[in-house]
Amino acid sequence: PDLTGYEKFGLGNVKYNISRIHVTAVELPSASISLLPGSGIKLVIGNASLTIDMNWNIRTWMFKDSGRGKVHISKVFVTAIFSTPLDNPGPTSISLTSCRTTSGDIDIKLNGKS
């Protein structure tokens, strides 16, 4: 979905819109899944990266600009625990019990008219 909003800064508001967001690359060089006896599944992803392309525009009382952008997020680490109740007589269900995510580097490149 598009991201639209505004932020207040010292001299006024900055309105922004980020649209046409597309994930163009995902790398998962280290991923593992393990069973947790009696409780569920543990997923660990290490040193992952993600690249996103988008359109952007901003507007203030003083100027406006728009263009294309690229965001590259690297050194992403995720640990997630899913519970799977085994004594449930119905269809198998999985729920997220906990999730921890960290990222190391974020590189943002904006190309615009200014």
N, C-alpha and C positions, 0 to 999 in steps of 0.2 A: 504493500500500500504506500501511497504518497505520504510524505511528512510535511505538514504545514503548521506554522505557528509564528510567534514573535518573542523576542527577548528585549528586556529593558536595559539600556546602557546609559551612561552619564548624559549624553546629549539627546536621547530620545529612544524610540523603539526601532528595532530591526525586524522587519517581516521577512520570513523565508519560506521557500517551498522547494522540496526535493522530490522529484518525480522520475518515472521510468526507471526505477531501481531494478537492476539486473545483477544477479550473482554470476560472474563470468568464470571464476575458477575456485576450486576447493581442493586443498591438499591435506591428506591425513596420513603422514608418514609413519605414525606410530599409534595404533589403536588396538585395544584388547577388551575382551568380554570374559568375565568370570562369574561362576555361580557362587552365591553366598548361601551356604546351607541353611535351610529353613526360612530364609527371608526374601531372596530374590536374585537380582542380577546386578553386577557392577560393570559399568562401561567407563573405560579410561582412554582418553584421546590426548596425545602429547605432540607438541610442536606443530600444530596444524596451522594452516593459513587460509585466507579468504580474500578474494578480490571482487569488488562491487563497482559497476559503472552506473552513472546517474546523470540526470539533468538537474540543474539548480538555478534558483534566482533569489535575489535579495533586494529589498527596497527599504530605504530610510528617507527621512525628510530631505536629505541632502543629495542622494544619488540612488541609482538602481543599476543592477548588473545581473547577467545571467550567462549560462554556459553549460559545459559538460564537466563532469568530475569523475575521479577514480579514487577509491579507497582500498588500500591494501592493509589487512590486519594479519600480523604474524606472531609467532610464539604463543599460540593459543593452546591452553591446557584446560581440559574438561574432565571432571569426575562426576558421574551420575549414578545414582542407585535407584533401581526400579524394584518395587515389591510385586510379587506374584503369589497371591493366596492360592495354595494348592488344595485346600479343603473345600473350595467353592464348587458346588455340584453343577453350576451353569457354565456358560462359555468362559474361557480363560480371559482374565482381565489383567492389565498391567498398569500400575500407577507410579508416577515419579515421586520418590520419597525424599531425595535430596539431590542437589546439583550445585557444583562449585565450578566457576569458570574464571580464568585469568587470561589476560592478553599482555604481551610484552611490548610490541611496536605497532603503531598506527601511522601510516603514511597517507596523507590526503593531498591530492593534486586537483586544483580547480583551474579550468581554462575558461576565460570569459572575455568580454569586450574591453574591460578596463585592464 
